Amino acid sequence: MERKAISWDGTEIAFEVEGSGPPLVLLHGFAANRHCWREKGYVDRLVSAGRQVILIDARGHGSSGKPHHAACYADHKRAQDTIAVLNDLGLPSADLHGFSMGGWNALATARTFPSRVRSLSLNGAHGFAQSLQPFRDALGQGLKGWTAHLEQECGRVLGPRRRAQLLSNDVKALQAGVAQDRRDLASDLRDMRLPSLTLCGDDEPFLDAAKIFAEVMHGAFALLRGKNHSAAFAAKDEVCDALLDFLHELDHGRFSQVVRDQRSANTVNCDLGHARTRAYKRSKPTN
């Protein structure tokens, strides 16, 4: 059942809750909405594993408010939206999992409200600076142009349901949401020692940056083999396996073991500044 929380600036944030157990917030990607988690099978899998799943429509998306001003999409406002939902539910903290833009929203929440985030997991996202100019260019052709661009990136024609969902977006809200580039959050997050898991497909252009970000966070890393950006989200079983293992270890106070095992298997020898530069330059409009 859809509910609405009111964020700090008065924007309505739509959400729903499924299941019972430790709370896990799912944050969707750009131009999608909270229903994508159910459609891909994430909700059933996570609820059956004993998690209370909280699905949020990001501002500018789904049934949430859609302001048309770039300032309304600042990192701290995105973070406040997540906290508004936790406050509405009376939850002191939760685990956050985000895909793509949702990963960035999760990072912003952890940076702004670290005491409200028990753990952080990302798929197809990292915490380094990112130029959103390719998004702005693609959206300059409207929603049909954006949809055509996604089809080109995916290498296939989108199904009628997905196409209809994309075309139902408010293009001015989407444009406002990408009007400002993403700034570096890694420097602020690296010393928080927040339990984290970073997942990334091996066909992502920012794979190296994602690996290095996991190192910066002193966190776990999981490689999704044979997956590009969109396929990494569709890989529900692989993602949920890694996510549930991570949360299970955290529940039992064994996160340090996860970090050591994952880091020893995924050591990356690369200069951090070089990774930041590549992550910024290799931005691509996905979701």
GUZAMAR-739611 format. One record per residue (C-alpha): residue number from 0; x, y, z; residue in one letter. Coordinates in steps of 0.2 Angstrom, whole numbers, plus 2048, in hexadecimal, padded with zeros to 3 digits. Example, Ala and Ser with C-alpha at 12.3 -4.5 7.8 and 13.67 -1.06 7.14 Angstrom:
2
<rec><n>0</n><xx>83E</xx><yy>7EA</yy><zz>827</zz><res>a</res></rec>
<rec><n>1</n><xx>844</xx><yy>7FB</yy><zz>824</zz><res>s</res></rec>
This chain:
287
<rec><n>0</n><xx>800</xx><yy>800</yy><zz>800</zz><res>m</res></rec>
<rec><n>1</n><xx>807</xx><yy>811</yy><zz>7FB</zz><res>e</res></rec>
<rec><n>2</n><xx>80B</xx><yy>81D</yy><zz>809</zz><res>r</res></rec>
<rec><n>3</n><xx>812</xx><yy>82F</yy><zz>808</zz><res>k</res></rec>
<rec><n>4</n><xx>81F</xx><yy>837</yy><zz>813</zz><res>a</res></rec>
<rec><n>5</n><xx>822</xx><yy>84A</yy><zz>813</zz><res>i</res></rec>
<rec><n>6</n><xx>834</xx><yy>84F</yy><zz>811</zz><res>s</res></rec>
<rec><n>7</n><xx>83D</xx><yy>85E</yy><zz>818</zz><res>w</res></rec>
<rec><n>8</n><xx>838</xx><yy>869</yy><zz>80A</zz><res>d</res></rec>
<rec><n>9</n><xx>826</xx><yy>863</yy><zz>809</zz><res>g</res></rec>
<rec><n>10</n><xx>829</xx><yy>857</yy><zz>7FA</zz><res>t</res></rec>
<rec><n>11</n><xx>81E</xx><yy>848</yy><zz>7FC</zz><res>e</res></rec>
<rec><n>12</n><xx>828</xx><yy>837</yy><zz>7FB</zz><res>i</res></rec>
<rec><n>13</n><xx>81E</xx><yy>828</yy><zz>7F6</zz><res>a</res></rec>
<rec><n>14</n><xx>823</xx><yy>817</yy><zz>7FE</zz><res>f</res></rec>
<rec><n>15</n><xx>81C</xx><yy>806</yy><zz>803</zz><res>e</res></rec>
<rec><n>16</n><xx>821</xx><yy>7F9</yy><zz>80F</zz><res>v</res></rec>
<rec><n>17</n><xx>822</xx><yy>7E6</yy><zz>80D</zz><res>e</res></rec>
<rec><n>18</n><xx>826</xx><yy>7D8</yy><zz>819</zz><res>g</res></rec>
<rec><n>19</n><xx>82D</xx><yy>7D9</yy><zz>82B</zz><res>s</res></rec>
<rec><n>20</n><xx>83E</xx><yy>7D8</yy><zz>832</zz><res>g</res></rec>
<rec><n>21</n><xx>84E</xx><yy>7E3</yy><zz>831</zz><res>p</res></rec>
<rec><n>22</n><xx>849</xx><yy>7F2</yy><zz>826</zz><res>p</res></rec>
<rec><n>23</n><xx>851</xx><yy>7F3</yy><zz>815</zz><res>l</res></rec>
<rec><n>24</n><xx>84E</xx><yy>802</yy><zz>80A</zz><res>v</res></rec>
<rec><n>25</n><xx>84F</xx><yy>800</yy><zz>7F7</zz><res>l</res></rec>
<rec><n>26</n><xx>853</xx><yy>80F</yy><zz>7EC</zz><res>l</res></rec>
<rec><n>27</n><xx>850</xx><yy>80E</yy><zz>7DA</zz><res>h</res></rec>
<rec><n>28</n><xx>859</xx><yy>814</yy><zz>7CB</zz><res>g</res></rec>
<rec><n>29</n><xx>856</xx><yy>824</yy><zz>7C0</zz><res>f</res></rec>
<rec><n>30</n><xx>846</xx><yy>825</yy><zz>7B7</zz><res>a</res></rec>
<rec><n>31</n><xx>83F</xx><yy>815</yy><zz>7BF</zz><res>a</res></rec>
<rec><n>32</n><xx>834</xx><yy>814</yy><zz>7CF</zz><res>n</res></rec>
<rec><n>33</n><xx>832</xx><yy>809</yy><zz>7DE</zz><res>r</res></rec>
<rec><n>34</n><xx>828</xx><yy>7FC</yy><zz>7D5</zz><res>h</res></rec>
<rec><n>35</n><xx>837</xx><yy>7F6</yy><zz>7CB</zz><res>c</res></rec>
<rec><n>36</n><xx>83D</xx><yy>7EC</yy><zz>7DA</zz><res>w</res></rec>
<rec><n>37</n><xx>82D</xx><yy>7E2</yy><zz>7DB</zz><res>r</res></rec>
<rec><n>38</n><xx>82D</xx><yy>7DF</yy><zz>7C8</zz><res>e</res></rec>
<rec><n>39</n><xx>83E</xx><yy>7D8</yy><zz>7C8</zz><res>k</res></rec>
<rec><n>40</n><xx>83B</xx><yy>7CD</yy><zz>7D7</zz><res>g</res></rec>
<rec><n>41</n><xx>845</xx><yy>7D6</yy><zz>7E4</zz><res>y</res></rec>
<rec><n>42</n><xx>837</xx><yy>7D8</yy><zz>7F0</zz><res>v</res></rec>
<rec><n>43</n><xx>831</xx><yy>7C6</yy><zz>7F1</zz><res>d</res></rec>
<rec><n>44</n><xx>843</xx><yy>7C0</yy><zz>7F3</zz><res>r</res></rec>
<rec><n>45</n><xx>848</xx><yy>7CC</yy><zz>801</zz><res>l</res></rec>
<rec><n>46</n><xx>837</xx><yy>7CB</yy><zz>80B</zz><res>v</res></rec>
<rec><n>47</n><xx>838</xx><yy>7B8</yy><zz>80A</zz><res>s</res></rec>
<rec><n>48</n><xx>84A</xx><yy>7BA</yy><zz>811</zz><res>a</res></rec>
<rec><n>49</n><xx>843</xx><yy>7C3</yy><zz>821</zz><res>g</res></rec>
<rec><n>50</n><xx>846</xx><yy>7D5</yy><zz>81C</zz><res>r</res></rec>
<rec><n>51</n><xx>839</xx><yy>7E3</yy><zz>81D</zz><res>q</res></rec>
<rec><n>52</n><xx>83B</xx><yy>7EB</yy><zz>80C</zz><res>v</res></rec>
<rec><n>53</n><xx>837</xx><yy>7FE</yy><zz>80B</zz><res>i</res></rec>
<rec><n>54</n><xx>835</xx><yy>804</yy><zz>7F9</zz><res>l</res></rec>
<rec><n>55</n><xx>837</xx><yy>817</yy><zz>7F6</zz><res>i</res></rec>
<rec><n>56</n><xx>832</xx><yy>821</yy><zz>7E6</zz><res>d</res></rec>
<rec><n>57</n><xx>841</xx><yy>82E</yy><zz>7E5</zz><res>a</res></rec>
<rec><n>58</n><xx>83C</xx><yy>840</yy><zz>7E3</zz><res>r</res></rec>
<rec><n>59</n><xx>838</xx><yy>844</yy><zz>7D1</zz><res>g</res></rec>
<rec><n>60</n><xx>832</xx><yy>832</yy><zz>7CE</zz><res>h</res></rec>
<rec><n>61</n><xx>823</xx><yy>827</yy><zz>7D0</zz><res>g</res></rec>
<rec><n>62</n><xx>816</xx><yy>82D</yy><zz>7DC</zz><res>s</res></rec>
<rec><n>63</n><xx>822</xx><yy>839</yy><zz>7E5</zz><res>s</res></rec>
<rec><n>64</n><xx>822</xx><yy>84C</yy><zz>7E3</zz><res>g</res></rec>
<rec><n>65</n><xx>82A</xx><yy>852</yy><zz>7D3</zz><res>k</res></rec>
<rec><n>66</n><xx>832</xx><yy>863</yy><zz>7D6</zz><res>p</res></rec>
<rec><n>67</n><xx>839</xx><yy>86B</yy><zz>7C6</zz><res>h</res></rec>
<rec><n>68</n><xx>848</xx><yy>875</yy><zz>7CE</zz><res>h</res></rec>
<rec><n>69</n><xx>859</xx><yy>86E</yy><zz>7CE</zz><res>a</res></rec>
<rec><n>70</n><xx>85C</xx><yy>874</yy><zz>7E0</zz><res>a</res></rec>
<rec><n>71</n><xx>84E</xx><yy>868</yy><zz>7E6</zz><res>c</res></rec>
<rec><n>72</n><xx>859</xx><yy>859</yy><zz>7E1</zz><res>y</res></rec>
<rec><n>73</n><xx>869</xx><yy>85E</yy><zz>7EC</zz><res>a</res></rec>
<rec><n>74</n><xx>871</xx><yy>84F</yy><zz>7F5</zz><res>d</res></rec>
<rec><n>75</n><xx>86A</xx><yy>854</yy><zz>806</zz><res>h</res></rec>
<rec><n>76</n><xx>859</xx><yy>855</yy><zz>800</zz><res>k</res></rec>
<rec><n>77</n><xx>859</xx><yy>843</yy><zz>7F8</zz><res>r</res></rec>
<rec><n>78</n><xx>860</xx><yy>83E</yy><zz>809</zz><res>a</res></rec>
<rec><n>79</n><xx>852</xx><yy>846</yy><zz>812</zz><res>q</res></rec>
<rec><n>80</n><xx>846</xx><yy>83D</yy><zz>808</zz><res>d</res></rec>
<rec><n>81</n><xx>84C</xx><yy>82C</yy><zz>80E</zz><res>t</res></rec>
<rec><n>82</n><xx>84C</xx><yy>832</yy><zz>820</zz><res>i</res></rec>
<rec><n>83</n><xx>83B</xx><yy>839</yy><zz>81F</zz><res>a</res></rec>
<rec><n>84</n><xx>835</xx><yy>827</yy><zz>81A</zz><res>v</res></rec>
<rec><n>85</n><xx>83F</xx><yy>820</yy><zz>829</zz><res>l</res></rec>
<rec><n>86</n><xx>837</xx><yy>82D</yy><zz>834</zz><res>n</res></rec>
<rec><n>87</n><xx>826</xx><yy>829</yy><zz>82E</zz><res>d</res></rec>
<rec><n>88</n><xx>828</xx><yy>817</yy><zz>832</zz><res>l</res></rec>
<rec><n>89</n><xx>831</xx><yy>81A</yy><zz>843</zz><res>g</res></rec>
<rec><n>90</n><xx>841</xx><yy>812</yy><zz>83E</zz><res>l</res></rec>
<rec><n>91</n><xx>851</xx><yy>818</yy><zz>846</zz><res>p</res></rec>
<rec><n>92</n><xx>85C</xx><yy>810</yy><zz>838</zz><res>s</res></rec>
<rec><n>93</n><xx>85B</xx><yy>805</yy><zz>829</zz><res>a</res></rec>
<rec><n>94</n><xx>866</xx><yy>7FC</yy><zz>81C</zz><res>d</res></rec>
<rec><n>95</n><xx>866</xx><yy>805</yy><zz>80C</zz><res>l</res></rec>
<rec><n>96</n><xx>868</xx><yy>7FD</yy><zz>7FB</zz><res>h</res></rec>
<rec><n>97</n><xx>868</xx><yy>807</yy><zz>7EB</zz><res>g</res></rec>
<rec><n>98</n><xx>86A</xx><yy>804</yy><zz>7D8</zz><res>f</res></rec>
<rec><n>99</n><xx>872</xx><yy>811</yy><zz>7CD</zz><res>s</res></rec>
<rec><n>100</n><xx>86A</xx><yy>822</yy><zz>7D2</zz><res>m</res></rec>
<rec><n>101</n><xx>863</xx><yy>819</yy><zz>7E1</zz><res>g</res></rec>
<rec><n>102</n><xx>874</xx><yy>815</yy><zz>7E6</zz><res>g</res></rec>
<rec><n>103</n><xx>879</xx><yy>827</yy><zz>7E6</zz><res>w</res></rec>
<rec><n>104</n><xx>86A</xx><yy>82B</yy><zz>7F0</zz><res>n</res></rec>
<rec><n>105</n><xx>86F</xx><yy>81E</yy><zz>7FD</zz><res>a</res></rec>
<rec><n>106</n><xx>881</xx><yy>826</yy><zz>7FE</zz><res>l</res></rec>
<rec><n>107</n><xx>87A</xx><yy>837</yy><zz>800</zz><res>a</res></rec>
<rec><n>108</n><xx>86F</xx><yy>830</yy><zz>80F</zz><res>t</res></rec>
<rec><n>109</n><xx>87E</xx><yy>828</yy><zz>817</zz><res>a</res></rec>
<rec><n>110</n><xx>888</xx><yy>837</yy><zz>815</zz><res>r</res></rec>
<rec><n>111</n><xx>87B</xx><yy>843</yy><zz>81C</zz><res>t</res></rec>
<rec><n>112</n><xx>873</xx><yy>838</yy><zz>829</zz><res>f</res></rec>
<rec><n>113</n><xx>880</xx><yy>82B</yy><zz>82E</zz><res>p</res></rec>
<rec><n>114</n><xx>878</xx><yy>826</yy><zz>83E</zz><res>s</res></rec>
<rec><n>115</n><xx>868</xx><yy>821</yy><zz>835</zz><res>r</res></rec>
<rec><n>116</n><xx>871</xx><yy>815</yy><zz>829</zz><res>v</res></rec>
<rec><n>117</n><xx>876</xx><yy>804</yy><zz>82F</zz><res>r</res></rec>
<rec><n>118</n><xx>87E</xx><yy>7FE</yy><zz>81F</zz><res>s</res></rec>
<rec><n>119</n><xx>87F</xx><yy>803</yy><zz>80D</zz><res>l</res></rec>
<rec><n>120</n><xx>87F</xx><yy>7F9</yy><zz>7FD</zz><res>s</res></rec>
<rec><n>121</n><xx>880</xx><yy>7FF</yy><zz>7EB</zz><res>l</res></rec>
<rec><n>122</n><xx>87D</xx><yy>7F7</yy><zz>7DA</zz><res>n</res></rec>
<rec><n>123</n><xx>883</xx><yy>800</yy><zz>7CB</zz><res>g</res></rec>
<rec><n>124</n><xx>889</xx><yy>810</yy><zz>7D5</zz><res>a</res></rec>
<rec><n>125</n><xx>898</xx><yy>817</yy><zz>7DE</zz><res>h</res></rec>
<rec><n>126</n><xx>89C</xx><yy>826</yy><zz>7E9</zz><res>g</res></rec>
<rec><n>127</n><xx>8A8</xx><yy>830</yy><zz>7DD</zz><res>f</res></rec>
<rec><n>128</n><xx>8A3</xx><yy>83F</yy><zz>7D4</zz><res>a</res></rec>
<rec><n>129</n><xx>899</xx><yy>83D</yy><zz>7C4</zz><res>q</res></rec>
<rec><n>130</n><xx>895</xx><yy>848</yy><zz>7B5</zz><res>s</res></rec>
<rec><n>131</n><xx>883</xx><yy>847</yy><zz>7B1</zz><res>l</res></rec>
<rec><n>132</n><xx>885</xx><yy>850</yy><zz>7A0</zz><res>q</res></rec>
<rec><n>133</n><xx>881</xx><yy>841</yy><zz>796</zz><res>p</res></rec>
<rec><n>134</n><xx>870</xx><yy>83F</yy><zz>7A0</zz><res>f</res></rec>
<rec><n>135</n><xx>86C</xx><yy>851</yy><zz>79C</zz><res>r</res></rec>
<rec><n>136</n><xx>871</xx><yy>84F</yy><zz>789</zz><res>d</res></rec>
<rec><n>137</n><xx>865</xx><yy>83F</yy><zz>788</zz><res>a</res></rec>
<rec><n>138</n><xx>857</xx><yy>848</yy><zz>791</zz><res>l</res></rec>
<rec><n>139</n><xx>859</xx><yy>857</yy><zz>786</zz><res>g</res></rec>
<rec><n>140</n><xx>84F</xx><yy>84C</yy><zz>779</zz><res>q</res></rec>
<rec><n>141</n><xx>841</xx><yy>849</yy><zz>784</zz><res>g</res></rec>
<rec><n>142</n><xx>83A</xx><yy>839</yy><zz>78B</zz><res>l</res></rec>
<rec><n>143</n><xx>83A</xx><yy>830</yy><zz>77A</zz><res>k</res></rec>
<rec><n>144</n><xx>84C</xx><yy>835</yy><zz>777</zz><res>g</res></rec>
<rec><n>145</n><xx>851</xx><yy>82E</yy><zz>789</zz><res>w</res></rec>
<rec><n>146</n><xx>847</xx><yy>81E</yy><zz>785</zz><res>t</res></rec>
<rec><n>147</n><xx>850</xx><yy>81C</yy><zz>775</zz><res>a</res></rec>
<rec><n>148</n><xx>861</xx><yy>81F</yy><zz>77D</zz><res>h</res></rec>
<rec><n>149</n><xx>85E</xx><yy>812</yy><zz>78A</zz><res>l</res></rec>
<rec><n>150</n><xx>859</xx><yy>805</yy><zz>77C</zz><res>e</res></rec>
<rec><n>151</n><xx>869</xx><yy>809</yy><zz>774</zz><res>q</res></rec>
<rec><n>152</n><xx>873</xx><yy>807</yy><zz>784</zz><res>e</res></rec>
<rec><n>153</n><xx>86A</xx><yy>7F7</yy><zz>788</zz><res>c</res></rec>
<rec><n>154</n><xx>86C</xx><yy>7F0</yy><zz>776</zz><res>g</res></rec>
<rec><n>155</n><xx>859</xx><yy>7EB</yy><zz>776</zz><res>r</res></rec>
<rec><n>156</n><xx>848</xx><yy>7F2</yy><zz>774</zz><res>v</res></rec>
<rec><n>157</n><xx>840</xx><yy>7F5</yy><zz>785</zz><res>l</res></rec>
<rec><n>158</n><xx>830</xx><yy>7EC</yy><zz>788</zz><res>g</res></rec>
<rec><n>159</n><xx>81F</xx><yy>7F6</yy><zz>787</zz><res>p</res></rec>
<rec><n>160</n><xx>81D</xx><yy>7F6</yy><zz>79A</zz><res>r</res></rec>
<rec><n>161</n><xx>82F</xx><yy>7FD</yy><zz>79D</zz><res>r</res></rec>
<rec><n>162</n><xx>82D</xx><yy>809</yy><zz>78F</zz><res>r</res></rec>
<rec><n>163</n><xx>81C</xx><yy>810</yy><zz>796</zz><res>a</res></rec>
<rec><n>164</n><xx>824</xx><yy>812</yy><zz>7A7</zz><res>q</res></rec>
<rec><n>165</n><xx>832</xx><yy>81C</yy><zz>7A0</zz><res>l</res></rec>
<rec><n>166</n><xx>826</xx><yy>827</yy><zz>795</zz><res>l</res></rec>
<rec><n>167</n><xx>81B</xx><yy>82B</yy><zz>7A4</zz><res>s</res></rec>
<rec><n>168</n><xx>829</xx><yy>834</yy><zz>7AD</zz><res>n</res></rec>
<rec><n>169</n><xx>829</xx><yy>847</yy><zz>7B0</zz><res>d</res></rec>
<rec><n>170</n><xx>837</xx><yy>84D</yy><zz>7A4</zz><res>v</res></rec>
<rec><n>171</n><xx>839</xx><yy>85D</yy><zz>7AD</zz><res>k</res></rec>
<rec><n>172</n><xx>83B</xx><yy>855</yy><zz>7BD</zz><res>a</res></rec>
<rec><n>173</n><xx>848</xx><yy>849</yy><zz>7B6</zz><res>l</res></rec>
<rec><n>174</n><xx>852</xx><yy>857</yy><zz>7AE</zz><res>q</res></rec>
<rec><n>175</n><xx>852</xx><yy>860</yy><zz>7BF</zz><res>a</res></rec>
<rec><n>176</n><xx>858</xx><yy>851</yy><zz>7C7</zz><res>g</res></rec>
<rec><n>177</n><xx>868</xx><yy>850</yy><zz>7BC</zz><res>v</res></rec>
<rec><n>178</n><xx>86B</xx><yy>863</yy><zz>7BA</zz><res>a</res></rec>
<rec><n>179</n><xx>879</xx><yy>862</yy><zz>7C6</zz><res>q</res></rec>
<rec><n>180</n><xx>888</xx><yy>855</yy><zz>7C6</zz><res>d</res></rec>
<rec><n>181</n><xx>88B</xx><yy>849</yy><zz>7D4</zz><res>r</res></rec>
<rec><n>182</n><xx>899</xx><yy>84E</yy><zz>7DF</zz><res>r</res></rec>
<rec><n>183</n><xx>8A6</xx><yy>843</yy><zz>7E8</zz><res>d</res></rec>
<rec><n>184</n><xx>89F</xx><yy>83B</yy><zz>7F8</zz><res>l</res></rec>
<rec><n>185</n><xx>8AD</xx><yy>82E</yy><zz>7FA</zz><res>a</res></rec>
<rec><n>186</n><xx>8B8</xx><yy>83A</yy><zz>804</zz><res>s</res></rec>
<rec><n>187</n><xx>8AA</xx><yy>83D</yy><zz>811</zz><res>d</res></rec>
<rec><n>188</n><xx>8A4</xx><yy>82B</yy><zz>812</zz><res>l</res></rec>
<rec><n>189</n><xx>8B5</xx><yy>822</yy><zz>813</zz><res>r</res></rec>
<rec><n>190</n><xx>8B8</xx><yy>826</yy><zz>825</zz><res>d</res></rec>
<rec><n>191</n><xx>8A7</xx><yy>821</yy><zz>82B</zz><res>m</res></rec>
<rec><n>192</n><xx>8AA</xx><yy>80E</yy><zz>82A</zz><res>r</res></rec>
<rec><n>193</n><xx>899</xx><yy>80B</yy><zz>825</zz><res>l</res></rec>
<rec><n>194</n><xx>896</xx><yy>7F9</yy><zz>821</zz><res>p</res></rec>
<rec><n>195</n><xx>894</xx><yy>7F9</yy><zz>80E</zz><res>s</res></rec>
<rec><n>196</n><xx>892</xx><yy>7ED</yy><zz>7FF</zz><res>l</res></rec>
<rec><n>197</n><xx>895</xx><yy>7F3</yy><zz>7ED</zz><res>t</res></rec>
<rec><n>198</n><xx>88F</xx><yy>7E9</yy><zz>7DE</zz><res>l</res></rec>
<rec><n>199</n><xx>894</xx><yy>7EC</yy><zz>7CC</zz><res>c</res></rec>
<rec><n>200</n><xx>892</xx><yy>7E4</yy><zz>7BC</zz><res>g</res></rec>
<rec><n>201</n><xx>8A2</xx><yy>7E0</yy><zz>7B3</zz><res>d</res></rec>
<rec><n>202</n><xx>89C</xx><yy>7E9</yy><zz>7A3</zz><res>d</res></rec>
<rec><n>203</n><xx>89A</xx><yy>7F9</yy><zz>7AC</zz><res>e</res></rec>
<rec><n>204</n><xx>8A4</xx><yy>808</yy><zz>7A6</zz><res>p</res></rec>
<rec><n>205</n><xx>8A8</xx><yy>80D</yy><zz>7B8</zz><res>f</res></rec>
<rec><n>206</n><xx>8AC</xx><yy>7FB</yy><zz>7BF</zz><res>l</res></rec>
<rec><n>207</n><xx>8BE</xx><yy>801</yy><zz>7C5</zz><res>d</res></rec>
<rec><n>208</n><xx>8B6</xx><yy>80F</yy><zz>7CE</zz><res>a</res></rec>
<rec><n>209</n><xx>8A9</xx><yy>804</yy><zz>7D6</zz><res>a</res></rec>
<rec><n>210</n><xx>8B7</xx><yy>7F8</yy><zz>7DC</zz><res>k</res></rec>
<rec><n>211</n><xx>8C1</xx><yy>806</yy><zz>7E3</zz><res>i</res></rec>
<rec><n>212</n><xx>8B3</xx><yy>80E</yy><zz>7EC</zz><res>f</res></rec>
<rec><n>213</n><xx>8B0</xx><yy>7FE</yy><zz>7F5</zz><res>a</res></rec>
<rec><n>214</n><xx>8C2</xx><yy>7FF</yy><zz>7FA</zz><res>e</res></rec>
<rec><n>215</n><xx>8C0</xx><yy>811</yy><zz>800</zz><res>v</res></rec>
<rec><n>216</n><xx>8B1</xx><yy>80B</yy><zz>80A</zz><res>m</res></rec>
<rec><n>217</n><xx>8BA</xx><yy>7FD</yy><zz>812</zz><res>h</res></rec>
<rec><n>218</n><xx>8AC</xx><yy>7F3</yy><zz>80B</zz><res>g</res></rec>
<rec><n>219</n><xx>8A7</xx><yy>7E3</yy><zz>802</zz><res>a</res></rec>
<rec><n>220</n><xx>8A6</xx><yy>7E2</yy><zz>7EF</zz><res>f</res></rec>
<rec><n>221</n><xx>89C</xx><yy>7D6</yy><zz>7E4</zz><res>a</res></rec>
<rec><n>222</n><xx>89F</xx><yy>7D4</yy><zz>7D1</zz><res>l</res></rec>
<rec><n>223</n><xx>890</xx><yy>7D0</yy><zz>7C6</zz><res>l</res></rec>
<rec><n>224</n><xx>898</xx><yy>7C7</yy><zz>7B8</zz><res>r</res></rec>
<rec><n>225</n><xx>892</xx><yy>7CA</yy><zz>7A6</zz><res>g</res></rec>
<rec><n>226</n><xx>887</xx><yy>7D8</yy><zz>7AB</zz><res>k</res></rec>
<rec><n>227</n><xx>886</xx><yy>7EA</yy><zz>7A5</zz><res>n</res></rec>
<rec><n>228</n><xx>87C</xx><yy>7F8</yy><zz>7AE</zz><res>h</res></rec>
<rec><n>229</n><xx>86A</xx><yy>7F2</yy><zz>7AA</zz><res>s</res></rec>
<rec><n>230</n><xx>86E</xx><yy>7E0</yy><zz>7AC</zz><res>a</res></rec>
<rec><n>231</n><xx>876</xx><yy>7E3</yy><zz>7BD</zz><res>a</res></rec>
<rec><n>232</n><xx>865</xx><yy>7E8</yy><zz>7C3</zz><res>f</res></rec>
<rec><n>233</n><xx>85C</xx><yy>7DA</yy><zz>7BB</zz><res>a</res></rec>
<rec><n>234</n><xx>868</xx><yy>7CD</yy><zz>7C3</zz><res>a</res></rec>
<rec><n>235</n><xx>85C</xx><yy>7CC</yy><zz>7D2</zz><res>k</res></rec>
<rec><n>236</n><xx>863</xx><yy>7BB</yy><zz>7D8</zz><res>d</res></rec>
<rec><n>237</n><xx>875</xx><yy>7C0</yy><zz>7D8</zz><res>e</res></rec>
<rec><n>238</n><xx>872</xx><yy>7D1</yy><zz>7E0</zz><res>v</res></rec>
<rec><n>239</n><xx>866</xx><yy>7CA</yy><zz>7ED</zz><res>c</res></rec>
<rec><n>240</n><xx>872</xx><yy>7BB</yy><zz>7F1</zz><res>d</res></rec>
<rec><n>241</n><xx>881</xx><yy>7C8</yy><zz>7F4</zz><res>a</res></rec>
<rec><n>242</n><xx>876</xx><yy>7D4</yy><zz>7FD</zz><res>l</res></rec>
<rec><n>243</n><xx>86E</xx><yy>7C7</yy><zz>809</zz><res>l</res></rec>
<rec><n>244</n><xx>87F</xx><yy>7C0</yy><zz>80D</zz><res>d</res></rec>
<rec><n>245</n><xx>885</xx><yy>7D1</yy><zz>811</zz><res>f</res></rec>
<rec><n>246</n><xx>876</xx><yy>7D5</yy><zz>81C</zz><res>l</res></rec>
<rec><n>247</n><xx>877</xx><yy>7C4</yy><zz>825</zz><res>h</res></rec>
<rec><n>248</n><xx>889</xx><yy>7C6</yy><zz>829</zz><res>e</res></rec>
<rec><n>249</n><xx>885</xx><yy>7D8</yy><zz>830</zz><res>l</res></rec>
<rec><n>250</n><xx>877</xx><yy>7D1</yy><zz>83A</zz><res>d</res></rec>
<rec><n>251</n><xx>883</xx><yy>7C5</yy><zz>843</zz><res>h</res></rec>
<rec><n>252</n><xx>891</xx><yy>7D2</yy><zz>845</zz><res>g</res></rec>
<rec><n>253</n><xx>89C</xx><yy>7CA</yy><zz>838</zz><res>r</res></rec>
<rec><n>254</n><xx>89E</xx><yy>7D9</yy><zz>82C</zz><res>f</res></rec>
<rec><n>255</n><xx>8B1</xx><yy>7DA</yy><zz>82F</zz><res>s</res></rec>
<rec><n>256</n><xx>8B3</xx><yy>7C8</yy><zz>828</zz><res>q</res></rec>
<rec><n>257</n><xx>8A9</xx><yy>7CD</yy><zz>819</zz><res>v</res></rec>
<rec><n>258</n><xx>8B4</xx><yy>7DC</yy><zz>816</zz><res>v</res></rec>
<rec><n>259</n><xx>8C4</xx><yy>7D2</yy><zz>818</zz><res>r</res></rec>
<rec><n>260</n><xx>8BE</xx><yy>7C4</yy><zz>80C</zz><res>d</res></rec>
<rec><n>261</n><xx>8B7</xx><yy>7CF</yy><zz>7FF</zz><res>q</res></rec>
<rec><n>262</n><xx>8C6</xx><yy>7DB</yy><zz>7FF</zz><res>r</res></rec>
<rec><n>263</n><xx>8D3</xx><yy>7CE</yy><zz>7FE</zz><res>s</res></rec>
<rec><n>264</n><xx>8CA</xx><yy>7C7</yy><zz>7EF</zz><res>a</res></rec>
<rec><n>265</n><xx>8C7</xx><yy>7D7</yy><zz>7E6</zz><res>n</res></rec>
<rec><n>266</n><xx>8D7</xx><yy>7E2</yy><zz>7E9</zz><res>t</res></rec>
<rec><n>267</n><xx>8D8</xx><yy>7F0</yy><zz>7DD</zz><res>v</res></rec>
<rec><n>268</n><xx>8E9</xx><yy>7F9</yy><zz>7DA</zz><res>n</res></rec>
<rec><n>269</n><xx>8E4</xx><yy>80A</yy><zz>7D4</zz><res>c</res></rec>
<rec><n>270</n><xx>8E7</xx><yy>81C</yy><zz>7D9</zz><res>d</res></rec>
<rec><n>271</n><xx>8D7</xx><yy>823</yy><zz>7E1</zz><res>l</res></rec>
<rec><n>272</n><xx>8D8</xx><yy>834</yy><zz>7D8</zz><res>g</res></rec>
<rec><n>273</n><xx>8DA</xx><yy>82B</yy><zz>7C7</zz><res>h</res></rec>
<rec><n>274</n><xx>8CA</xx><yy>821</yy><zz>7CB</zz><res>a</res></rec>
<rec><n>275</n><xx>8C1</xx><yy>831</yy><zz>7CF</zz><res>r</res></rec>
<rec><n>276</n><xx>8C6</xx><yy>838</yy><zz>7BF</zz><res>t</res></rec>
<rec><n>277</n><xx>8C1</xx><yy>829</yy><zz>7B5</zz><res>r</res></rec>
<rec><n>278</n><xx>8B0</xx><yy>827</yy><zz>7BE</zz><res>a</res></rec>
<rec><n>279</n><xx>8AC</xx><yy>839</yy><zz>7BA</zz><res>y</res></rec>
<rec><n>280</n><xx>8B1</xx><yy>838</yy><zz>7A8</zz><res>k</res></rec>
<rec><n>281</n><xx>8A9</xx><yy>828</yy><zz>7A4</zz><res>r</res></rec>
<rec><n>282</n><xx>897</xx><yy>82C</yy><zz>7AA</zz><res>s</res></rec>
<rec><n>283</n><xx>88A</xx><yy>825</yy><zz>79F</zz><res>k</res></rec>
<rec><n>284</n><xx>877</xx><yy>828</yy><zz>79F</zz><res>p</res></rec>
<rec><n>285</n><xx>870</xx><yy>818</yy><zz>7A6</zz><res>t</res></rec>
<rec><n>286</n><xx>864</xx><yy>819</yy><zz>7B5</zz><res>n</res></rec>
